[in-house]
Structure formats: C-alpha cells, structure tokens
Amino acid sequence: MRIHIRRTGGFAGIARQAEIDTADGALGAEATDWHALADRAMAAAHTAPPPGVPDGFRYTLTVDGRTAYCADPDLTDDQRELITRVLKEGA
C-alpha cells in the first residue's frame, strides 16, 4: 500500500509532503496497522477539498491511487495520526 500525504496552507504557506510504501517490507508486521489506519482515515475524508480555516493546514491523502481531502481543525483522530506518522516517518 502506498500512502502519500501532502500538507498545504498554514501561516507560512509552505507545502510539505511525504510517502510510505508498506509493500517494501521495511515495516514488517506493522504494515497491517498502517493499512487499517489508512482505511479509517480515508473513510472519514472528503471527496473534494473542504474549506478549512484561515492559516489552517489542508491535507491531500492519496492511498493506492485514491485521493481524499481533509483540513484542520476538523481532522478525525485517525486522520491526525496517519498524517503525523507519514510526515514523520515517510520520505
């Protein structure tokens, strides 16, 4: 499973992106947890970019070619965790 996160907006307007590929074997047994987290985050996301708030972050989540959107402050716990983990651990 390829999980790509793109973050835009914020006060400085600097875009950031990262990607995790669970198929490369580096995550081992943890890959199953990534899949479940990604599925839950995508299920609660929007099919079009939501309005968000001024100076808030907006996110584009792409999982295996499916794209969905979410924005601060209306992230679910699963979305927040997925975004944080991918931006921290991804390349």
PDB file of N, CA, C and O in Angstrom:
ATOM      1  N   MET A   1       0.853  -1.170   0.000  1.00  0.00           N
ATOM      2  CA  MET A   1       0.000   0.000   0.000  1.00  0.00           C
ATOM      3  C   MET A   1       0.901   1.237   0.000  1.00  0.00           C
ATOM      4  O   MET A   1       1.812   1.354   0.820  1.00  0.00           O
ATOM      5  N   ARG A   2       0.640   2.134  -0.908  1.00  0.00           N
ATOM      6  CA  ARG A   2       1.387   3.388  -0.973  1.00  0.00           C
ATOM      7  C   ARG A   2       0.509   4.502  -0.392  1.00  0.00           C
ATOM      8  O   ARG A   2      -0.603   4.738  -0.864  1.00  0.00           O
ATOM      9  N   ILE A   3       1.022   5.180   0.636  1.00  0.00           N
ATOM     10  CA  ILE A   3       0.297   6.249   1.327  1.00  0.00           C
ATOM     11  C   ILE A   3       1.078   7.540   1.129  1.00  0.00           C
ATOM     12  O   ILE A   3       2.234   7.645   1.538  1.00  0.00           O
ATOM     13  N   HIS A   4       0.442   8.519   0.501  1.00  0.00           N
ATOM     14  CA  HIS A   4       1.081   9.802   0.230  1.00  0.00           C
ATOM     15  C   HIS A   4       0.264  10.906   0.897  1.00  0.00           C
ATOM     16  O   HIS A   4      -0.956  10.965   0.749  1.00  0.00           O
ATOM     17  N   ILE A   5       0.948  11.773   1.628  1.00  0.00           N
ATOM     18  CA  ILE A   5       0.312  12.904   2.306  1.00  0.00           C
ATOM     19  C   ILE A   5       0.921  14.195   1.781  1.00  0.00           C
ATOM     20  O   ILE A   5       2.141  14.317   1.674  1.00  0.00           O
ATOM     21  N   ARG A   6       0.067  15.156   1.454  1.00  0.00           N
ATOM     22  CA  ARG A   6       0.527  16.498   1.075  1.00  0.00           C
ATOM     23  C   ARG A   6      -0.182  17.495   1.985  1.00  0.00           C
ATOM     24  O   ARG A   6      -1.410  17.519   2.071  1.00  0.00           O
ATOM     25  N   ARG A   7       0.615  18.313   2.659  1.00  0.00           N
ATOM     26  CA  ARG A   7       0.079  19.336   3.559  1.00  0.00           C
ATOM     27  C   ARG A   7       0.343  20.707   2.942  1.00  0.00           C
ATOM     28  O   ARG A   7       1.471  21.008   2.549  1.00  0.00           O
ATOM     29  N   THR A   8      -0.682  21.528   2.857  1.00  0.00           N
ATOM     30  CA  THR A   8      -0.549  22.886   2.344  1.00  0.00           C
ATOM     31  C   THR A   8      -1.205  23.845   3.324  1.00  0.00           C
ATOM     32  O   THR A   8      -1.913  23.432   4.242  1.00  0.00           O
ATOM     33  N   GLY A   9      -0.957  25.133   3.112  1.00  0.00           N
ATOM     34  CA  GLY A   9      -1.573  26.149   3.964  1.00  0.00           C
ATOM     35  C   GLY A   9      -0.703  26.487   5.150  1.00  0.00           C
ATOM     36  O   GLY A   9       0.525  26.428   5.082  1.00  0.00           O
ATOM     37  N   GLY A  10      -1.353  26.840   6.230  1.00  0.00           N
ATOM     38  CA  GLY A  10      -0.627  27.277   7.408  1.00  0.00           C
ATOM     39  C   GLY A  10      -0.233  28.733   7.283  1.00  0.00           C
ATOM     40  O   GLY A  10      -0.415  29.342   6.229  1.00  0.00           O
ATOM     41  N   PHE A  11       0.295  29.283   8.331  1.00  0.00           N
ATOM     42  CA  PHE A  11       0.653  30.699   8.367  1.00  0.00           C
ATOM     43  C   PHE A  11       1.708  31.040   7.313  1.00  0.00           C
ATOM     44  O   PHE A  11       1.608  32.066   6.640  1.00  0.00           O
ATOM     45  N   ALA A  12       2.715  30.183   7.171  1.00  0.00           N
ATOM     46  CA  ALA A  12       3.799  30.451   6.224  1.00  0.00           C
ATOM     47  C   ALA A  12       3.475  29.977   4.814  1.00  0.00           C
ATOM     48  O   ALA A  12       4.145  30.382   3.864  1.00  0.00           O
ATOM     49  N   GLY A  13       2.468  29.134   4.656  1.00  0.00           N
ATOM     50  CA  GLY A  13       2.076  28.656   3.341  1.00  0.00           C
ATOM     51  C   GLY A  13       3.070  27.697   2.696  1.00  0.00           C
ATOM     52  O   GLY A  13       3.110  27.572   1.472  1.00  0.00           O
ATOM     53  N   ILE A  14       3.866  27.024   3.510  1.00  0.00           N
ATOM     54  CA  ILE A  14       4.871  26.109   2.985  1.00  0.00           C
ATOM     55  C   ILE A  14       4.262  24.714   2.837  1.00  0.00           C
ATOM     56  O   ILE A  14       3.719  24.160   3.793  1.00  0.00           O
ATOM     57  N   ALA A  15       4.358  24.158   1.636  1.00  0.00           N
ATOM     58  CA  ALA A  15       3.843  22.811   1.386  1.00  0.00           C
ATOM     59  C   ALA A  15       4.856  21.769   1.854  1.00  0.00           C
ATOM     60  O   ALA A  15       6.067  21.972   1.772  1.00  0.00           O
ATOM     61  N   ARG A  16       4.339  20.670   2.336  1.00  0.00           N
ATOM     62  CA  ARG A  16       5.192  19.559   2.767  1.00  0.00           C
ATOM     63  C   ARG A  16       4.518  18.272   2.333  1.00  0.00           C
ATOM     64  O   ARG A  16       3.292  18.168   2.365  1.00  0.00           O
ATOM     65  N   GLN A  17       5.308  17.294   1.928  1.00  0.00           N
ATOM     66  CA  GLN A  17       4.737  16.009   1.541  1.00  0.00           C
ATOM     67  C   GLN A  17       5.680  14.867   1.885  1.00  0.00           C
ATOM     68  O   GLN A  17       6.893  15.048   1.993  1.00  0.00           O
ATOM     69  N   ALA A  18       5.100  13.703   2.053  1.00  0.00           N
ATOM     70  CA  ALA A  18       5.883  12.503   2.357  1.00  0.00           C
ATOM     71  C   ALA A  18       5.071  11.293   1.928  1.00  0.00           C
ATOM     72  O   ALA A  18       3.864  11.377   1.700  1.00  0.00           O
ATOM     73  N   GLU A  19       5.761  10.173   1.825  1.00  0.00           N
ATOM     74  CA  GLU A  19       5.120   8.945   1.357  1.00  0.00           C
ATOM     75  C   GLU A  19       5.690   7.741   2.096  1.00  0.00           C
ATOM     76  O   GLU A  19       6.874   7.693   2.431  1.00  0.00           O
ATOM     77  N   ILE A  20       4.810   6.768   2.342  1.00  0.00           N
ATOM     78  CA  ILE A  20       5.191   5.489   2.927  1.00  0.00           C
ATOM     79  C   ILE A  20       4.705   4.407   1.968  1.00  0.00           C
ATOM     80  O   ILE A  20       3.583   4.476   1.467  1.00  0.00           O
ATOM     81  N   ASP A  21       5.534   3.424   1.716  1.00  0.00           N
ATOM     82  CA  ASP A  21       5.124   2.280   0.904  1.00  0.00           C
ATOM     83  C   ASP A  21       5.236   1.045   1.785  1.00  0.00           C
ATOM     84  O   ASP A  21       6.338   0.603   2.110  1.00  0.00           O
ATOM     85  N   THR A  22       4.102   0.495   2.167  1.00  0.00           N
ATOM     86  CA  THR A  22       4.102  -0.648   3.066  1.00  0.00           C
ATOM     87  C   THR A  22       4.494  -1.941   2.355  1.00  0.00           C
ATOM     88  O   THR A  22       4.754  -2.947   3.015  1.00  0.00           O
ATOM     89  N   ALA A  23       4.541  -1.933   1.042  1.00  0.00           N
ATOM     90  CA  ALA A  23       4.860  -3.143   0.278  1.00  0.00           C
ATOM     91  C   ALA A  23       6.351  -3.429   0.216  1.00  0.00           C
ATOM     92  O   ALA A  23       6.750  -4.513  -0.209  1.00  0.00           O
ATOM     93  N   ASP A  24       7.186  -2.474   0.633  1.00  0.00           N
ATOM     94  CA  ASP A  24       8.631  -2.687   0.500  1.00  0.00           C
ATOM     95  C   ASP A  24       9.207  -3.617   1.573  1.00  0.00           C
ATOM     96  O   ASP A  24      10.387  -3.965   1.517  1.00  0.00           O
ATOM     97  N   GLY A  25       8.392  -4.020   2.542  1.00  0.00           N
ATOM     98  CA  GLY A  25       8.833  -4.978   3.560  1.00  0.00           C
ATOM     99  C   GLY A  25       9.530  -4.366   4.759  1.00  0.00           C
ATOM    100  O   GLY A  25       9.751  -5.062   5.749  1.00  0.00           O
ATOM    101  N   ALA A  26       9.882  -3.099   4.709  1.00  0.00           N
ATOM    102  CA  ALA A  26      10.599  -2.465   5.802  1.00  0.00           C
ATOM    103  C   ALA A  26       9.739  -2.334   7.059  1.00  0.00           C
ATOM    104  O   ALA A  26      10.273  -2.272   8.166  1.00  0.00           O
ATOM    105  N   LEU A  27       8.432  -2.293   6.904  1.00  0.00           N
ATOM    106  CA  LEU A  27       7.548  -2.118   8.057  1.00  0.00           C
ATOM    107  C   LEU A  27       7.186  -3.434   8.726  1.00  0.00           C
ATOM    108  O   LEU A  27       6.673  -3.439   9.845  1.00  0.00           O
ATOM    109  N   GLY A  28       7.443  -4.534   8.063  1.00  0.00           N
ATOM    110  CA  GLY A  28       7.176  -5.850   8.639  1.00  0.00           C
ATOM    111  C   GLY A  28       5.727  -6.017   9.045  1.00  0.00           C
ATOM    112  O   GLY A  28       4.820  -5.674   8.287  1.00  0.00           O
ATOM    113  N   ALA A  29       5.507  -6.546  10.247  1.00  0.00           N
ATOM    114  CA  ALA A  29       4.160  -6.808  10.752  1.00  0.00           C
ATOM    115  C   ALA A  29       3.379  -5.523  10.978  1.00  0.00           C
ATOM    116  O   ALA A  29       2.149  -5.546  11.040  1.00  0.00           O
ATOM    117  N   GLU A  30       4.067  -4.429  11.098  1.00  0.00           N
ATOM    118  CA  GLU A  30       3.416  -3.138  11.321  1.00  0.00           C
ATOM    119  C   GLU A  30       2.617  -2.687  10.100  1.00  0.00           C
ATOM    120  O   GLU A  30       1.771  -1.801  10.220  1.00  0.00           O
ATOM    121  N   ALA A  31       2.863  -3.270   8.941  1.00  0.00           N
ATOM    122  CA  ALA A  31       2.160  -2.893   7.710  1.00  0.00           C
ATOM    123  C   ALA A  31       0.649  -3.058   7.858  1.00  0.00           C
ATOM    124  O   ALA A  31      -0.114  -2.251   7.327  1.00  0.00           O
ATOM    125  N   THR A  32       0.215  -4.083   8.566  1.00  0.00           N
ATOM    126  CA  THR A  32      -1.221  -4.306   8.772  1.00  0.00           C
ATOM    127  C   THR A  32      -1.838  -3.141   9.538  1.00  0.00           C
ATOM    128  O   THR A  32      -2.951  -2.719   9.225  1.00  0.00           O
ATOM    129  N   ASP A  33      -1.136  -2.621  10.529  1.00  0.00           N
ATOM    130  CA  ASP A  33      -1.624  -1.468  11.294  1.00  0.00           C
ATOM    131  C   ASP A  33      -1.730  -0.235  10.401  1.00  0.00           C
ATOM    132  O   ASP A  33      -2.696   0.523  10.496  1.00  0.00           O
ATOM    133  N   TRP A  34      -0.730  -0.034   9.526  1.00  0.00           N
ATOM    134  CA  TRP A  34      -0.757   1.092   8.582  1.00  0.00           C
ATOM    135  C   TRP A  34      -1.980   0.981   7.667  1.00  0.00           C
ATOM    136  O   TRP A  34      -2.655   1.980   7.420  1.00  0.00           O
ATOM    137  N   HIS A  35      -2.269  -0.216   7.166  1.00  0.00           N
ATOM    138  CA  HIS A  35      -3.400  -0.414   6.260  1.00  0.00           C
ATOM    139  C   HIS A  35      -4.706  -0.055   6.952  1.00  0.00           C
ATOM    140  O   HIS A  35      -5.531   0.665   6.390  1.00  0.00           O
ATOM    141  N   ALA A  36      -4.895  -0.548   8.155  1.00  0.00           N
ATOM    142  CA  ALA A  36      -6.130  -0.277   8.889  1.00  0.00           C
ATOM    143  C   ALA A  36      -6.271   1.217   9.185  1.00  0.00           C
ATOM    144  O   ALA A  36      -7.357   1.779   9.038  1.00  0.00           O
ATOM    145  N   LEU A  37      -5.188   1.853   9.596  1.00  0.00           N
ATOM    146  CA  LEU A  37      -5.217   3.284   9.888  1.00  0.00           C
ATOM    147  C   LEU A  37      -5.544   4.080   8.631  1.00  0.00           C
ATOM    148  O   LEU A  37      -6.363   4.998   8.677  1.00  0.00           O
ATOM    149  N   ALA A  38      -4.920   3.744   7.519  1.00  0.00           N
ATOM    150  CA  ALA A  38      -5.171   4.448   6.262  1.00  0.00           C
ATOM    151  C   ALA A  38      -6.625   4.274   5.819  1.00  0.00           C
ATOM    152  O   ALA A  38      -7.253   5.229   5.361  1.00  0.00           O
ATOM    153  N   ASP A  39      -7.152   3.077   5.950  1.00  0.00           N
ATOM    154  CA  ASP A  39      -8.548   2.827   5.566  1.00  0.00           C
ATOM    155  C   ASP A  39      -9.507   3.668   6.401  1.00  0.00           C
ATOM    156  O   ASP A  39     -10.451   4.249   5.866  1.00  0.00           O
ATOM    157  N   ARG A  40      -9.270   3.735   7.704  1.00  0.00           N
ATOM    158  CA  ARG A  40     -10.146   4.530   8.579  1.00  0.00           C
ATOM    159  C   ARG A  40     -10.037   6.018   8.260  1.00  0.00           C
ATOM    160  O   ARG A  40     -11.047   6.720   8.233  1.00  0.00           O
ATOM    161  N   ALA A  41      -8.826   6.499   8.021  1.00  0.00           N
ATOM    162  CA  ALA A  41      -8.617   7.920   7.715  1.00  0.00           C
ATOM    163  C   ALA A  41      -9.287   8.292   6.398  1.00  0.00           C
ATOM    164  O   ALA A  41      -9.908   9.349   6.294  1.00  0.00           O
ATOM    165  N   MET A  42      -9.165   7.432   5.400  1.00  0.00           N
ATOM    166  CA  MET A  42      -9.774   7.710   4.102  1.00  0.00           C
ATOM    167  C   MET A  42     -11.301   7.674   4.173  1.00  0.00           C
ATOM    168  O   MET A  42     -11.969   8.462   3.504  1.00  0.00           O
ATOM    169  N   ALA A  43     -11.850   6.775   4.970  1.00  0.00           N
ATOM    170  CA  ALA A  43     -13.304   6.640   5.080  1.00  0.00           C
ATOM    171  C   ALA A  43     -13.944   7.908   5.618  1.00  0.00           C
ATOM    172  O   ALA A  43     -15.087   8.214   5.277  1.00  0.00           O
ATOM    173  N   ALA A  44     -13.230   8.650   6.452  1.00  0.00           N
ATOM    174  CA  ALA A  44     -13.778   9.861   7.062  1.00  0.00           C
ATOM    175  C   ALA A  44     -13.416  11.132   6.294  1.00  0.00           C
ATOM    176  O   ALA A  44     -13.839  12.220   6.681  1.00  0.00           O
ATOM    177  N   ALA A  45     -12.646  11.017   5.220  1.00  0.00           N
ATOM    178  CA  ALA A  45     -12.194  12.183   4.457  1.00  0.00           C
ATOM    179  C   ALA A  45     -13.235  12.587   3.418  1.00  0.00           C
ATOM    180  O   ALA A  45     -14.209  11.872   3.183  1.00  0.00           O
ATOM    181  N   HIS A  46     -13.013  13.736   2.807  1.00  0.00           N
ATOM    182  CA  HIS A  46     -13.929  14.300   1.813  1.00  0.00           C
ATOM    183  C   HIS A  46     -13.448  13.973   0.398  1.00  0.00           C
ATOM    184  O   HIS A  46     -12.259  13.753   0.170  1.00  0.00           O
ATOM    185  N   THR A  47     -14.390  13.945  -0.546  1.00  0.00           N
ATOM    186  CA  THR A  47     -14.032  13.709  -1.939  1.00  0.00           C
ATOM    187  C   THR A  47     -13.577  14.984  -2.641  1.00  0.00           C
ATOM    188  O   THR A  47     -12.984  14.918  -3.718  1.00  0.00           O
ATOM    189  N   ALA A  48     -13.848  16.140  -2.045  1.00  0.00           N
ATOM    190  CA  ALA A  48     -13.395  17.435  -2.562  1.00  0.00           C
ATOM    191  C   ALA A  48     -12.770  18.203  -1.401  1.00  0.00           C
ATOM    192  O   ALA A  48     -13.131  17.972  -0.247  1.00  0.00           O
ATOM    193  N   PRO A  49     -11.845  19.110  -1.686  1.00  0.00           N
ATOM    194  CA  PRO A  49     -11.197  19.854  -0.599  1.00  0.00           C
ATOM    195  C   PRO A  49     -12.218  20.643   0.236  1.00  0.00           C
ATOM    196  O   PRO A  49     -12.989  21.428  -0.317  1.00  0.00           O
ATOM    197  N   PRO A  50     -12.228  20.441   1.560  1.00  0.00           N
ATOM    198  CA  PRO A  50     -13.119  21.204   2.429  1.00  0.00           C
ATOM    199  C   PRO A  50     -12.568  22.621   2.618  1.00  0.00           C
ATOM    200  O   PRO A  50     -11.390  22.861   2.356  1.00  0.00           O
ATOM    201  N   PRO A  51     -13.404  23.559   3.067  1.00  0.00           N
ATOM    202  CA  PRO A  51     -12.958  24.942   3.184  1.00  0.00           C
ATOM    203  C   PRO A  51     -11.858  25.190   4.208  1.00  0.00           C
ATOM    204  O   PRO A  51     -11.000  26.041   3.974  1.00  0.00           O
ATOM    205  N   GLY A  52     -11.850  24.489   5.321  1.00  0.00           N
ATOM    206  CA  GLY A  52     -10.831  24.728   6.342  1.00  0.00           C
ATOM    207  C   GLY A  52     -11.005  26.084   7.007  1.00  0.00           C
ATOM    208  O   GLY A  52     -12.075  26.688   6.942  1.00  0.00           O
ATOM    209  N   VAL A  53      -9.940  26.554   7.647  1.00  0.00           N
ATOM    210  CA  VAL A  53      -9.955  27.839   8.333  1.00  0.00           C
ATOM    211  C   VAL A  53      -8.752  28.654   7.864  1.00  0.00           C
ATOM    212  O   VAL A  53      -7.776  28.082   7.379  1.00  0.00           O
ATOM    213  N   PRO A  54      -8.806  29.998   8.002  1.00  0.00           N
ATOM    214  CA  PRO A  54      -7.652  30.803   7.603  1.00  0.00           C
ATOM    215  C   PRO A  54      -6.389  30.357   8.354  1.00  0.00           C
ATOM    216  O   PRO A  54      -6.427  30.105   9.558  1.00  0.00           O
ATOM    217  N   ASP A  55      -5.301  30.269   7.640  1.00  0.00           N
ATOM    218  CA  ASP A  55      -3.998  29.858   8.174  1.00  0.00           C
ATOM    219  C   ASP A  55      -3.977  28.428   8.713  1.00  0.00           C
ATOM    220  O   ASP A  55      -3.017  28.035   9.375  1.00  0.00           O
ATOM    221  N   GLY A  56      -5.005  27.658   8.443  1.00  0.00           N
ATOM    222  CA  GLY A  56      -5.024  26.255   8.856  1.00  0.00           C
ATOM    223  C   GLY A  56      -4.401  25.377   7.776  1.00  0.00           C
ATOM    224  O   GLY A  56      -4.257  25.792   6.625  1.00  0.00           O
ATOM    225  N   PHE A  57      -4.041  24.181   8.156  1.00  0.00           N
ATOM    226  CA  PHE A  57      -3.484  23.245   7.190  1.00  0.00           C
ATOM    227  C   PHE A  57      -4.594  22.496   6.468  1.00  0.00           C
ATOM    228  O   PHE A  57      -5.641  22.189   7.037  1.00  0.00           O
ATOM    229  N   ARG A  58      -4.333  22.213   5.204  1.00  0.00           N
ATOM    230  CA  ARG A  58      -5.211  21.383   4.379  1.00  0.00           C
ATOM    231  C   ARG A  58      -4.388  20.189   3.912  1.00  0.00           C
ATOM    232  O   ARG A  58      -3.193  20.312   3.642  1.00  0.00           O
ATOM    233  N   TYR A  59      -5.035  19.042   3.823  1.00  0.00           N
ATOM    234  CA  TYR A  59      -4.314  17.806   3.524  1.00  0.00           C
ATOM    235  C   TYR A  59      -4.932  17.078   2.338  1.00  0.00           C
ATOM    236  O   TYR A  59      -6.152  17.019   2.185  1.00  0.00           O
ATOM    237  N   THR A  60      -4.068  16.534   1.518  1.00  0.00           N
ATOM    238  CA  THR A  60      -4.469  15.627   0.455  1.00  0.00           C
ATOM    239  C   THR A  60      -3.907  14.256   0.813  1.00  0.00           C
ATOM    240  O   THR A  60      -2.696  14.086   0.955  1.00  0.00           O
ATOM    241  N   LEU A  61      -4.797  13.289   0.957  1.00  0.00           N
ATOM    242  CA  LEU A  61      -4.413  11.925   1.296  1.00  0.00           C
ATOM    243  C   LEU A  61      -4.588  11.076   0.039  1.00  0.00           C
ATOM    244  O   LEU A  61      -5.674  11.040  -0.540  1.00  0.00           O
ATOM    245  N   THR A  62      -3.549  10.409  -0.374  1.00  0.00           N
ATOM    246  CA  THR A  62      -3.649   9.509  -1.522  1.00  0.00           C
ATOM    247  C   THR A  62      -3.171   8.132  -1.084  1.00  0.00           C
ATOM    248  O   THR A  62      -2.028   7.956  -0.663  1.00  0.00           O
ATOM    249  N   VAL A  63      -4.063   7.169  -1.192  1.00  0.00           N
ATOM    250  CA  VAL A  63      -3.768   5.797  -0.790  1.00  0.00           C
ATOM    251  C   VAL A  63      -4.060   4.890  -1.982  1.00  0.00           C
ATOM    252  O   VAL A  63      -5.207   4.744  -2.406  1.00  0.00           O
ATOM    253  N   ASP A  64      -3.006   4.289  -2.509  1.00  0.00           N
ATOM    254  CA  ASP A  64      -3.133   3.405  -3.668  1.00  0.00           C
ATOM    255  C   ASP A  64      -3.951   4.024  -4.798  1.00  0.00           C
ATOM    256  O   ASP A  64      -4.818   3.374  -5.381  1.00  0.00           O
ATOM    257  N   GLY A  65      -3.665   5.280  -5.095  1.00  0.00           N
ATOM    258  CA  GLY A  65      -4.317   5.958  -6.214  1.00  0.00           C
ATOM    259  C   GLY A  65      -5.653   6.603  -5.900  1.00  0.00           C
ATOM    260  O   GLY A  65      -6.185   7.335  -6.735  1.00  0.00           O
ATOM    261  N   ARG A  66      -6.213   6.357  -4.726  1.00  0.00           N
ATOM    262  CA  ARG A  66      -7.469   7.002  -4.308  1.00  0.00           C
ATOM    263  C   ARG A  66      -7.111   8.263  -3.536  1.00  0.00           C
ATOM    264  O   ARG A  66      -6.280   8.218  -2.629  1.00  0.00           O
ATOM    265  N   THR A  67      -7.726   9.386  -3.883  1.00  0.00           N
ATOM    266  CA  THR A  67      -7.407  10.656  -3.235  1.00  0.00           C
ATOM    267  C   THR A  67      -8.617  11.167  -2.465  1.00  0.00           C
ATOM    268  O   THR A  67      -9.753  11.092  -2.932  1.00  0.00           O
ATOM    269  N   ALA A  68      -8.342  11.690  -1.268  1.00  0.00           N
ATOM    270  CA  ALA A  68      -9.365  12.298  -0.430  1.00  0.00           C
ATOM    271  C   ALA A  68      -8.734  13.505   0.270  1.00  0.00           C
ATOM    272  O   ALA A  68      -7.516  13.677   0.247  1.00  0.00           O
ATOM    273  N   TYR A  69      -9.568  14.328   0.885  1.00  0.00           N
ATOM    274  CA  TYR A  69      -9.106  15.597   1.442  1.00  0.00           C
ATOM    275  C   TYR A  69      -9.641  15.793   2.856  1.00  0.00           C
ATOM    276  O   TYR A  69     -10.706  15.287   3.210  1.00  0.00           O
ATOM    277  N   CYS A  70      -8.884  16.534   3.650  1.00  0.00           N
ATOM    278  CA  CYS A  70      -9.327  16.933   4.977  1.00  0.00           C
ATOM    279  C   CYS A  70      -8.588  18.216   5.359  1.00  0.00           C
ATOM    280  O   CYS A  70      -7.616  18.602   4.709  1.00  0.00           O
ATOM    281  N   ALA A  71      -9.056  18.865   6.413  1.00  0.00           N
ATOM    282  CA  ALA A  71      -8.463  20.139   6.811  1.00  0.00           C
ATOM    283  C   ALA A  71      -8.593  20.339   8.312  1.00  0.00           C
ATOM    284  O   ALA A  71      -9.532  19.853   8.943  1.00  0.00           O
ATOM    285  N   ASP A  72      -7.629  21.066   8.869  1.00  0.00           N
ATOM    286  CA  ASP A  72      -7.722  21.488  10.263  1.00  0.00           C
ATOM    287  C   ASP A  72      -8.865  22.481  10.380  1.00  0.00           C
ATOM    288  O   ASP A  72      -9.103  23.229   9.432  1.00  0.00           O
ATOM    289  N   PRO A  73      -9.554  22.524  11.450  1.00  0.00           N
ATOM    290  CA  PRO A  73      -9.411  21.750  12.688  1.00  0.00           C
ATOM    291  C   PRO A  73     -10.285  20.501  12.711  1.00  0.00           C
ATOM    292  O   PRO A  73     -10.461  19.899  13.770  1.00  0.00           O
ATOM    293  N   ASP A  74     -10.834  20.102  11.573  1.00  0.00           N
ATOM    294  CA  ASP A  74     -11.821  19.021  11.529  1.00  0.00           C
ATOM    295  C   ASP A  74     -11.231  17.665  11.162  1.00  0.00           C
ATOM    296  O   ASP A  74     -11.850  16.904  10.418  1.00  0.00           O
ATOM    297  N   LEU A  75     -10.062  17.356  11.666  1.00  0.00           N
ATOM    298  CA  LEU A  75      -9.460  16.046  11.424  1.00  0.00           C
ATOM    299  C   LEU A  75      -9.981  15.043  12.447  1.00  0.00           C
ATOM    300  O   LEU A  75     -10.187  15.376  13.614  1.00  0.00           O
ATOM    301  N   THR A  76     -10.189  13.820  11.994  1.00  0.00           N
ATOM    302  CA  THR A  76     -10.503  12.756  12.946  1.00  0.00           C
ATOM    303  C   THR A  76      -9.194  12.341  13.624  1.00  0.00           C
ATOM    304  O   THR A  76      -8.111  12.708  13.167  1.00  0.00           O
ATOM    305  N   ASP A  77      -9.296  11.592  14.691  1.00  0.00           N
ATOM    306  CA  ASP A  77      -8.093  11.097  15.362  1.00  0.00           C
ATOM    307  C   ASP A  77      -7.261  10.231  14.422  1.00  0.00           C
ATOM    308  O   ASP A  77      -6.033  10.308  14.423  1.00  0.00           O
ATOM    309  N   ASP A  78      -7.936   9.403  13.616  1.00  0.00           N
ATOM    310  CA  ASP A  78      -7.219   8.544  12.671  1.00  0.00           C
ATOM    311  C   ASP A  78      -6.508   9.358  11.594  1.00  0.00           C
ATOM    312  O   ASP A  78      -5.378   9.041  11.224  1.00  0.00           O
ATOM    313  N   GLN A  79      -7.153  10.390  11.095  1.00  0.00           N
ATOM    314  CA  GLN A  79      -6.512  11.250  10.096  1.00  0.00           C
ATOM    315  C   GLN A  79      -5.287  11.936  10.683  1.00  0.00           C
ATOM    316  O   GLN A  79      -4.227  11.975  10.059  1.00  0.00           O
ATOM    317  N   ARG A  80      -5.439  12.472  11.877  1.00  0.00           N
ATOM    318  CA  ARG A  80      -4.325  13.161  12.529  1.00  0.00           C
ATOM    319  C   ARG A  80      -3.147  12.208  12.750  1.00  0.00           C
ATOM    320  O   ARG A  80      -1.994  12.572  12.519  1.00  0.00           O
ATOM    321  N   GLU A  81      -3.446  10.983  13.200  1.00  0.00           N
ATOM    322  CA  GLU A  81      -2.383  10.017  13.437  1.00  0.00           C
ATOM    323  C   GLU A  81      -1.697   9.618  12.128  1.00  0.00           C
ATOM    324  O   GLU A  81      -0.468   9.563  12.065  1.00  0.00           O
ATOM    325  N   LEU A  82      -2.478   9.340  11.091  1.00  0.00           N
ATOM    326  CA  LEU A  82      -1.891   8.954   9.804  1.00  0.00           C
ATOM    327  C   LEU A  82      -1.019  10.075   9.251  1.00  0.00           C
ATOM    328  O   LEU A  82       0.103   9.825   8.812  1.00  0.00           O
ATOM    329  N   ILE A  83      -1.516  11.291   9.268  1.00  0.00           N
ATOM    330  CA  ILE A  83      -0.774  12.432   8.750  1.00  0.00           C
ATOM    331  C   ILE A  83       0.537  12.621   9.518  1.00  0.00           C
ATOM    332  O   ILE A  83       1.598  12.805   8.920  1.00  0.00           O
ATOM    333  N   THR A  84       0.450  12.572  10.831  1.00  0.00           N
ATOM    334  CA  THR A  84       1.632  12.760  11.674  1.00  0.00           C
ATOM    335  C   THR A  84       2.662  11.668  11.416  1.00  0.00           C
ATOM    336  O   THR A  84       3.851  11.954  11.271  1.00  0.00           O
ATOM    337  N   ARG A  85       2.215  10.434  11.359  1.00  0.00           N
ATOM    338  CA  ARG A  85       3.149   9.313  11.158  1.00  0.00           C
ATOM    339  C   ARG A  85       3.805   9.366   9.784  1.00  0.00           C
ATOM    340  O   ARG A  85       5.012   9.151   9.670  1.00  0.00           O
ATOM    341  N   VAL A  86       3.038   9.645   8.750  1.00  0.00           N
ATOM    342  CA  VAL A  86       3.619   9.671   7.405  1.00  0.00           C
ATOM    343  C   VAL A  86       4.585  10.839   7.264  1.00  0.00           C
ATOM    344  O   VAL A  86       5.680  10.670   6.726  1.00  0.00           O
ATOM    345  N   LEU A  87       4.200  12.018   7.737  1.00  0.00           N
ATOM    346  CA  LEU A  87       5.104  13.172   7.618  1.00  0.00           C
ATOM    347  C   LEU A  87       6.367  12.981   8.450  1.00  0.00           C
ATOM    348  O   LEU A  87       7.420  13.515   8.101  1.00  0.00           O
ATOM    349  N   LYS A  88       6.276  12.225   9.550  1.00  0.00           N
ATOM    350  CA  LYS A  88       7.451  11.988  10.399  1.00  0.00           C
ATOM    351  C   LYS A  88       8.342  10.879   9.836  1.00  0.00           C
ATOM    352  O   LYS A  88       9.564  11.022   9.796  1.00  0.00           O
ATOM    353  N   GLU A  89       7.719   9.761   9.396  1.00  0.00           N
ATOM    354  CA  GLU A  89       8.486   8.588   9.010  1.00  0.00           C
ATOM    355  C   GLU A  89       8.710   8.445   7.515  1.00  0.00           C
ATOM    356  O   GLU A  89       9.603   7.718   7.081  1.00  0.00           O
ATOM    357  N   GLY A  90       7.893   9.145   6.722  1.00  0.00           N
ATOM    358  CA  GLY A  90       7.971   8.989   5.271  1.00  0.00           C
ATOM    359  C   GLY A  90       9.139   9.724   4.642  1.00  0.00           C
ATOM    360  O   GLY A  90       9.826  10.527   5.274  1.00  0.00           O
ATOM    361  N   ALA A  91       9.333   9.415   3.375  1.00  0.00           N
ATOM    362  CA  ALA A  91      10.422  10.046   2.629  1.00  0.00           C
ATOM    363  C   ALA A  91       9.866  11.097   1.692  1.00  0.00           C
ATOM    364  O   ALA A  91      10.625  11.745   0.971  1.00  0.00           O
TER     365      ALA A  91
END
